[in-house]
Amino acid sequence: MLAGAIVARTEHFAMHRQSLDTAVRPAGAGVVTRPALFPVCDLWLGAMVPKRWARRAVTRNAIKRQIYHVSADFLHQYPQAAFVVRLRREFSRTEFISAASPRLKAAVRTEVQALFEAGARAP
């Protein structure tokens, strides 16, 4: 299994990055090649919103839509790699009662923008 490095975190989200390189250099050994992660060397982005942190499908879908919408503004700043944005903590259901509420969408959008800005600065 490939483990990606965490390049940015916010209160509710984490961004992971995995290189698309096919060469791996284990400690004390020669170069070992592995199959390419993706067939095309490009920037890949995924969103993972577990049911554990967003029970309702409408909430999970709304969060994913905000992630993909915000990512469009930042993709030119990122290297060719595979990225996953992961929800790692629940948004308060008492504060955000409806998944379709503008308040939830604005809160997610603001935090995801901060996540992508921090990820763009990461080495």
N, C-alpha and C positions, 0 to 999 in steps of 0.2 A: 504494500500500500504506500502511496506517495503522501508525504506529509508536507504541506505548504507552510511557509513562514507567515506569521501574522505581521502585517505591515502597518496597520492602523487599527485603533479602537476608539469607540465612544461609549457612552453609558449603556446603550442598547445593542450596538453592532460591533462586529469585528470583520476586518478585511484580510483574507488570506491570499497569498500569491504563490504560484508554482511555476518554476521555469519550464520552458518548452524544450530545453536542450536535451539531446539524446545521450550525451556523454556524462558518465558519473565517475568521480574519482574517489574511490574508497580509501581510507587511511592505510598506508603501507602497501598499496597494490597498484597495478597498472590501470589504464583507462578501461572501463567496462562500458559497453554500449547497451542501451535498453531501447525498446521500441518508443517511437515518438508518442508524446501524450496526446496530441491531436494531429491529424493528417496534414493540416495547413498551419504554417507558422504565422500566427496572427494574434491579435488580442482577443481573449475569450473572457466572458463575464457571466457569472451565474449568481443567483440569489437563492438563499436557503432560509426559509422561515418555518421552523419546526412547529408542529401542532402543540408541543409542550408550552411554547411561549405565546402562541396566538391560536386559541381554540377554534375559532370560527373561520371557515374557508374564505368568507368575504373579507375578513381582516387580513388573512395571509395574502390574498390576492391584491388588496389595496396597498399593503406594504411593499410587495414585489413590484407593483407598477411604479411606485414612487422611486424605488431603487433604480429601475431601468430608465425612468425619465431623467433623473438627476445624472446618471452615468453618461448620458449622451453629451453633456457639456464638458466632461472631463476626459473622454477617451483619447483625445489627441495628446494628453499629457502623460500617458502611461506607456510603458514598454510592451513589447510583444511577450505576453505571458498569459497564464490562466489565473483569473481572479474569482474569488467567491466572497460575496458579502453575506454574512451570517447574522441573523438575529440571535442574540445571546441572553436576552433578558426581556421579560414581559413589560408591555406598556400598561400602566395602571387602568384596570377596567372601570374603576370608580371615577377616574378623571376623564377617560375617553370611553363613553358608554357605547357609542355607535361607531362601527367600522367605516361608515361613509361620512363621518363628521369632518368638516373642514379643519377642525382643531387637530385631529389625529393626523390627517394628511400633512398639515403644515409642520407639526412636530417631527414627523418622520422625515419630511423633506429637509428641514433645517439640520437635523442630526446626520443624515446621509450626506449632505453637502459638506459638513465638517469632516466626515469620515473620508470622503474623496479628496478633499484638500490636504488632509494629513497624509493620505496614501500617496499623493502626487509628490510630496516632499520627502518621502521615505527613500532610502538608498536601494 
